[in-house]
């Protein structure tokens, strides 16, 4: 599933045009985009064009709000459909994007409940209760149809008003609150509320006074006027799963002008970066937001950092010839619940696999003493959780090193010395069309299961310790041929002869059986006698830990590097219980996180203290 951005943009920002380019850039990165258009400027233009005064109400506190009795709602809808939405469509279509745009009330895409009667003040100062003001709060979203639209178009754009769930005239709603409701209902990955200032300012007279971070209840005291609704919307969105930011001025491209909202305060300052990193969704293919956040964190600390052409975060200190690489990964498998601290446990996707490891790498990088002849590099790779391993292959070919620590959960008291390899096959079996009740009929799934069983027997005869699993099956029906397709995964031990296995499985192919090798990554096993393993042993000892050493039956980016880095010592180390990987109870304890950081910091220092030429 492509990542989903919900972006709220006011008509003043739309007038500037740059936002269209920024939305197009999100689409180019593979995102689905739901744009929510505010209409204050467009509404004013429409009312001027038809020569109609815009009715307003004065609230007891002195603020003016647009008055929306039932008779006014058709004019409000016209303002969006004739001015604001055509502007959005024209700007995005000029960039080659397919756009669907309508007010949210159309077809009941979004419905809401009417607000209570409104207290107002007449021009004479008399208090009145206004009962026909058609304002409300969104509370119903047709997620099925919106997801279908998002799949069909590059950009879907909605605007107020929304439908009335009780059948009355449409309801005017705040566009920021509408964006928050949509983000929560659609389980968006990212919510951006674009404004005319650099986020929320702590001093409205100082354009550089951006409040960078806020937890629920902290930002309201700085918000006045229209900004109060943005803060309200941002805090409402914290009930969902998106990372939330008020961005500007009139842009979502410059994180230095963002106020980020976080769901849960960290228990201590040294847990802030891991808390924030887990709070930014980064499912495989959607790592850019996290990469940019961590790049900015590094830059603020004087660390040379960039996002490379593969999308990897690359942070480096030192330019010497003794090179130690700490390789973690940015991406996670999909998730669906908000991040939270429970006492001293951080619950959320990626806390264990493997943002805890990556953030520890960065914390150690920032604090380490790098000798003049040394270089310490941290890479947060993309797409580790999917078969492409795009980030690790780029690392292998561009960032040579003398030793490598892979960031994967081992627990603070365990060092991983290797991994099984991956031998992954896609098998397609075809049979002639016919009725399954025919004499001796064999269906395509029947035939597929037989071939998969034969392949399992062949591979396991050559590699008895291999583990196998069918991870996907699909069927296709044609007029003349029926097909069944299965993906068969083997986890193979180090030393398994993959080229020989490739030849043996190829012998099972025929006119009716097609076998594709999707992945053939060898297993890797490192010894305990390398200089890298020894400095970890001393670091464990200094921390009072009797370590375990393990060979894991999964795979990691260590396997990818080892395809050509056969003489480079590597270990894997990081906090967290790997049994929690990819589960709905994934969580990381502060104690394990801190202990792993202490051990890693000591091991890195000891590695650089080794005599030149002895790092291997």
Residue pairs with C-beta under 8 A, 6 or more apart in sequence:
1 283
1 334
2 30
2 31
2 32
2 285
2 286
3 30
3 31
3 32
3 189
3 190
3 281
3 283
3 285
3 286
4 31
4 32
4 33
4 34
4 150
4 186
4 187
4 188
4 189
4 190
5 26
5 31
5 32
5 33
5 34
5 188
5 189
5 190
5 191
5 192
6 34
6 36
6 179
6 182
6 183
6 186
6 188
6 190
6 191
6 192
6 242
7 23
7 26
7 33
7 34
7 35
7 36
7 179
7 191
7 192
7 194
7 252
8 35
8 36
8 37
8 38
8 175
8 176
8 178
8 179
8 191
8 192
8 193
8 194
8 233
9 19
9 35
9 36
9 37
9 38
9 194
10 37
10 38
10 40
10 41
10 175
10 194
10 195
10 196
11 37
11 38
11 39
11 40
11 41
11 42
11 43
11 84
11 87
12 40
12 41
12 196
12 250
13 19
13 194
13 195
13 196
13 250
14 37
14 84
14 87
14 88
14 91
15 41
15 87
16 250
17 91
18 250
18 251
19 194
19 250
19 251
19 252
20 91
20 92
20 94
20 95
21 95
22 251
22 252
22 253
23 33
23 35
23 92
23 97
23 155
24 92
24 95
24 96
24 97
25 253
26 33
27 33
27 97
27 154
27 155
29 288
30 285
30 286
31 286
32 150
32 151
33 154
33 155
33 156
34 146
34 150
34 155
34 156
34 157
34 158
34 182
34 186
34 188
35 88
35 155
35 156
35 157
35 158
36 157
36 158
36 159
36 175
36 176
36 178
36 179
36 182
37 80
37 84
37 85
37 88
37 101
37 157
37 158
37 159
37 175
38 84
38 159
38 175
38 176
39 79
39 80
39 83
39 84
39 159
39 160
39 175
42 79
42 80
42 83
42 84
42 87
43 54
43 66
43 76
43 79
43 80
43 83
43 84
44 54
45 79
45 83
46 75
46 78
46 79
46 82
46 83
47 53
47 54
47 75
47 79
50 75
52 75
54 66
55 66
55 67
55 69
55 72
56 64
56 65
56 66
56 67
57 64
57 65
57 66
57 67
57 118
57 120
57 130
57 133
58 64
58 120
58 121
58 122
58 123
59 65
59 118
59 119
59 120
59 121
60 119
60 120
60 121
60 127
63 225
66 172
67 130
67 133
68 76
68 133
68 134
68 135
68 172
69 132
69 133
69 134
70 132
70 134
70 168
70 169
72 134
73 134
73 161
73 169
73 170
73 172
76 160
76 161
76 172
77 103
77 105
77 161
77 170
80 103
80 159
80 160
81 102
81 103
84 159
85 101
85 102
85 103
85 157
85 159
86 101
88 99
88 101
88 157
89 99
89 101
89 157
92 99
92 154
92 155
92 157
93 99
97 154
97 155
98 152
98 153
98 154
98 155
99 153
99 154
99 155
99 156
99 157
100 149
100 152
100 153
100 155
100 156
100 157
101 156
101 157
101 158
101 159
102 109
102 157
102 158
102 159
103 158
103 159
103 160
103 161
103 170
104 110
104 138
104 158
104 159
104 160
104 161
104 162
104 163
104 173
104 178
105 111
105 161
105 162
105 163
105 170
105 171
107 142
107 145
108 140
108 142
108 163
109 141
109 142
109 145
109 146
109 158
109 163
110 138
110 140
110 141
110 142
110 158
110 162
110 163
110 178
110 181
110 182
111 138
111 139
111 140
111 162
111 163
111 164
111 165
112 136
112 137
112 138
112 139
112 140
112 162
112 163
112 164
112 165
112 171
112 173
113 136
113 137
113 139
113 164
113 165
113 166
113 171
114 134
114 135
114 136
114 164
114 166
114 168
114 171
115 133
115 135
115 136
115 137
117 129
117 130
117 131
117 133
118 129
118 130
118 133
118 135
119 127
119 128
119 129
119 130
120 127
120 128
120 129
120 130
121 127
121 128
122 128
134 161
134 164
134 168
134 169
134 170
134 171
134 172
135 171
135 172
135 173
136 162
136 164
136 171
136 172
136 173
137 173
137 177
138 162
138 173
138 177
138 178
138 181
138 182
139 165
139 181
140 165
141 181
141 182
141 185
141 186
143 185
143 186
146 156
146 182
146 186
147 186
149 156
150 156
158 178
158 182
159 175
160 172
160 173
160 174
160 175
160 178
161 170
161 171
161 172
161 173
162 170
162 171
162 173
162 178
163 170
163 171
164 170
164 171
174 229
174 232
174 233
176 193
176 229
176 230
176 232
176 233
176 234
177 229
177 232
177 233
177 236
179 191
179 193
179 233
179 237
180 191
180 233
180 234
180 236
180 237
180 240
181 236
182 188
183 191
183 237
183 240
183 242
183 244
184 236
184 237
184 239
184 240
184 242
187 240
187 241
187 242
187 336
188 240
188 241
188 242
189 241
189 242
189 243
189 281
189 283
189 286
190 242
190 243
190 281
190 289
191 234
191 237
191 240
191 242
191 243
191 244
191 245
192 245
192 247
192 252
193 230
193 233
193 234
193 244
193 245
193 246
193 247
194 247
194 248
194 250
194 251
194 252
195 227
195 230
195 246
195 247
195 248
195 249
195 250
196 248
196 249
196 250
197 207
197 227
197 248
197 249
197 257
198 207
198 208
198 210
198 248
198 249
198 256
198 257
198 258
199 210
199 211
199 212
199 245
199 246
199 247
199 248
199 257
199 258
199 259
200 210
200 211
200 214
200 219
200 222
200 223
200 227
200 230
200 231
200 246
200 259
201 207
201 209
201 210
201 211
201 222
202 209
202 210
202 211
202 222
203 209
204 224
207 249
210 256
210 257
210 258
210 259
211 219
211 222
211 259
212 258
212 259
212 260
213 259
213 260
213 262
213 276
214 234
214 259
214 260
214 261
214 262
215 261
215 262
215 263
215 264
215 265
216 235
216 238
216 261
216 263
217 235
219 231
219 234
219 235
219 259
219 261
220 228
220 231
223 230
223 231
230 246
231 246
234 244
234 245
234 246
234 259
234 261
235 261
237 244
237 261
238 244
238 261
238 263
238 338
239 338
240 338
241 281
241 335
241 336
241 337
241 338
242 281
243 260
243 279
243 280
243 281
243 289
244 260
244 261
245 258
245 259
245 260
245 261
246 258
246 259
246 261
247 254
247 255
247 257
247 258
247 259
248 257
249 257
251 257
255 292
255 293
255 296
256 296
260 276
262 275
262 276
262 279
263 279
263 338
263 339
263 340
264 275
264 279
264 339
264 340
264 341
265 341
266 272
266 274
266 275
266 341
267 341
267 343
267 344
267 590
268 590
270 363
270 594
271 346
271 590
271 593
273 297
273 359
273 362
273 363
274 346
274 351
274 355
274 356
274 359
274 360
274 588
274 593
275 339
275 341
275 346
276 293
277 290
277 293
277 294
277 350
277 355
277 358
277 359
278 339
278 346
278 348
278 349
278 350
278 351
278 355
279 339
279 348
280 289
280 290
280 293
281 289
281 290
281 332
281 335
281 349
282 289
282 290
282 330
282 331
282 332
282 350
283 331
283 332
283 333
283 334
283 335
284 331
284 332
284 333
284 382
284 383
284 384
284 385
284 386
285 331
285 382
285 383
285 386
286 331
287 311
287 330
287 331
287 380
287 382
287 383
288 307
288 311
290 313
290 330
290 380
291 307
291 311
291 312
291 313
291 330
291 380
291 382
292 307
294 305
294 313
294 315
294 330
294 358
294 362
294 380
295 305
295 306
295 307
295 313
295 315
297 362
298 304
298 305
298 315
298 362
298 365
298 366
299 305
301 366
303 315
303 316
303 317
303 365
303 366
304 315
304 316
304 317
305 313
305 314
305 315
305 316
306 313
306 314
307 313
307 314
308 314
308 394
308 398
309 394
310 381
310 382
310 390
310 391
310 394
311 382
311 383
311 390
311 391
312 330
312 379
312 380
312 381
312 382
312 391
312 394
312 395
313 330
313 378
313 379
313 380
314 377
314 378
314 379
314 399
315 362
315 365
315 377
315 378
315 379
316 375
316 376
316 377
316 378
317 365
317 368
317 370
317 375
317 376
317 377
318 370
318 371
318 372
318 374
318 375
318 376
319 375
320 370
320 371
320 372
320 373
320 374
320 375
321 373
321 375
322 371
322 373
322 374
322 375
322 402
322 608
322 612
322 615
323 374
323 375
323 377
323 400
323 401
323 402
323 403
324 374
324 375
324 376
324 377
324 401
324 402
324 403
324 404
324 405
324 604
324 607
324 608
324 615
325 377
325 378
325 379
325 395
325 399
325 401
325 403
325 404
325 405
326 361
326 364
326 365
326 376
326 377
326 378
326 379
326 404
326 405
326 407
326 604
327 378
327 379
327 381
327 392
327 395
327 404
327 405
327 406
327 407
327 557
327 561
328 354
328 355
328 357
328 358
328 361
328 378
328 379
328 380
328 381
328 406
328 407
328 574
329 354
329 358
329 380
329 381
329 382
329 384
329 385
329 391
329 392
329 407
329 557
330 355
330 358
330 380
330 381
330 382
330 391
331 381
331 382
331 383
331 384
331 385
331 386
332 349
332 350
332 353
332 355
332 385
333 349
333 353
333 385
333 582
334 349
335 348
335 349
335 350
337 347
337 348
337 349
337 584
338 348
339 346
339 347
339 348
339 349
339 351
340 346
340 347
340 348
341 347
342 587
344 589
344 590
344 591
345 587
345 588
345 589
345 590
346 587
346 588
346 589
346 590
346 593
347 585
347 586
347 587
348 586
348 587
349 586
350 586
351 576
351 586
351 587
351 588
352 409
352 575
352 576
352 577
352 578
352 580
352 581
352 586
352 587
352 588
353 408
353 409
353 576
353 578
353 580
353 581
353 582
353 586
354 384
354 407
354 408
354 409
354 574
354 576
356 409
356 574
356 575
356 576
356 588
356 593
356 596
357 407
357 408
357 409
357 573
357 574
357 575
357 576
357 596
358 378
358 380
358 407
360 407
360 574
360 575
360 593
360 596
360 597
360 600
361 378
361 405
361 407
361 600
362 378
363 597
364 597
364 600
364 601
364 604
365 376
365 378
367 601
368 376
368 601
368 604
368 605
368 608
369 605
369 608
370 376
370 608
371 608
373 612
374 608
376 604
376 608
377 399
377 401
379 391
379 395
379 399
380 391
381 389
381 390
381 391
381 392
381 394
381 395
381 557
382 390
382 391
383 389
383 390
383 391
384 391
384 392
384 556
384 557
387 424
387 518
387 519
389 521
389 557
389 560
391 557
392 557
392 560
392 561
393 560
395 557
395 561
396 560
396 561
396 563
396 564
396 565
401 565
401 568
402 568
402 615
402 616
403 530
403 531
403 532
403 568
403 569
403 570
403 607
403 615
403 616
404 532
404 558
404 561
404 565
404 568
404 569
404 570
404 571
405 532
405 570
405 571
405 572
405 573
405 600
405 603
406 416
406 556
406 557
406 558
406 570
406 571
406 572
406 573
407 572
407 573
407 574
408 416
408 556
408 572
408 573
408 574
408 578
409 574
409 575
409 576
409 577
409 578
409 580
409 581
410 416
410 550
410 572
410 573
410 574
410 578
411 575
411 576
411 577
411 578
411 592
411 596
412 545
412 575
412 592
412 593
412 595
412 596
412 599
413 540
413 545
413 546
413 547
413 548
413 595
414 547
414 548
414 549
414 550
414 573
415 533
415 536
415 540
415 547
415 548
415 549
415 550
415 571
415 572
415 573
416 549
416 550
416 551
416 552
416 571
416 572
416 573
417 525
417 526
417 527
417 528
417 533
417 549
417 550
417 551
417 571
417 572
418 494
418 523
418 524
418 525
418 526
418 551
418 552
418 558
419 523
419 524
419 551
419 552
419 553
419 554
419 555
419 556
419 558
419 559
419 572
420 467
420 491
420 492
420 493
420 494
420 523
420 551
420 552
420 553
420 554
420 555
421 491
421 492
421 493
421 494
421 496
421 498
421 520
421 521
421 522
421 523
421 524
421 555
421 559
422 489
422 490
422 491
422 492
422 519
422 520
422 521
422 555
422 559
423 459
423 466
423 489
423 490
423 492
423 496
423 498
423 501
423 517
423 519
423 520
423 521
424 487
424 488
424 489
424 490
424 517
424 518
424 519
424 520
425 455
425 487
425 488
425 490
425 505
425 515
425 516
425 517
425 518
426 485
426 486
426 487
426 488
426 515
426 516
426 518
427 448
427 451
427 452
427 455
427 485
427 486
427 487
427 488
427 513
427 514
427 515
427 516
428 483
428 484
428 485
428 513
428 514
428 515
428 516
429 444
429 447
429 448
429 451
429 483
429 484
429 485
429 512
429 513
429 514
430 444
430 481
430 482
430 483
430 512
430 513
431 442
431 443
431 444
431 447
431 481
431 482
431 512
432 480
432 481
432 482
433 477
433 478
433 479
433 480
433 481
433 482
434 441
435 441
436 443
443 482
443 484
444 475
444 482
444 483
444 484
445 473
445 475
445 484
447 484
447 512
448 473
448 484
448 485
448 486
451 508
451 513
452 470
452 486
452 488
454 508
455 488
455 505
455 508
455 515
456 468
456 488
458 504
458 505
458 508
459 466
459 468
459 490
459 492
459 501
459 504
459 505
460 466
460 468
462 496
462 497
462 500
462 501
462 504
463 490
463 492
463 493
463 496
463 501
465 492
465 493
466 490
466 491
466 492
466 493
466 496
467 490
467 491
467 553
468 488
468 489
468 490
468 491
469 488
469 489
470 486
470 487
470 488
470 489
471 487
471 488
471 489
472 485
472 486
472 487
473 484
473 485
473 486
473 487
474 484
474 485
474 486
475 482
475 483
475 484
475 485
476 482
476 483
476 484
476 485
477 483
487 518
491 553
491 554
491 555
492 498
492 501
492 522
492 523
493 523
494 522
494 523
494 524
494 525
494 551
495 523
495 525
496 522
496 523
498 520
498 522
499 520
501 520
502 517
502 520
505 515
505 517
506 515
508 515
509 515
521 555
521 559
521 560
521 563
522 559
522 562
522 563
523 555
523 559
524 558
524 559
524 562
524 570
525 551
526 533
526 569
526 570
526 571
527 533
528 534
528 537
528 549
530 569
530 616
531 569
531 607
531 610
531 614
531 615
531 616
532 569
532 570
532 571
532 607
532 615
533 569
533 571
535 603
535 606
535 607
535 610
536 547
536 571
536 573
536 599
536 603
537 547
538 602
538 603
538 606
539 599
539 600
539 602
539 603
539 606
540 546
540 547
540 599
542 602
543 595
543 598
543 599
543 602
545 595
545 599
552 572
552 578
554 578
556 572
558 570
558 572
561 568
561 570
562 570
567 616
568 616
569 615
569 616
573 596
573 599
573 600
573 603
574 596
575 588
575 589
575 592
575 593
575 595
575 596
575 597
576 588
576 592
576 593
580 586
580 587
607 615
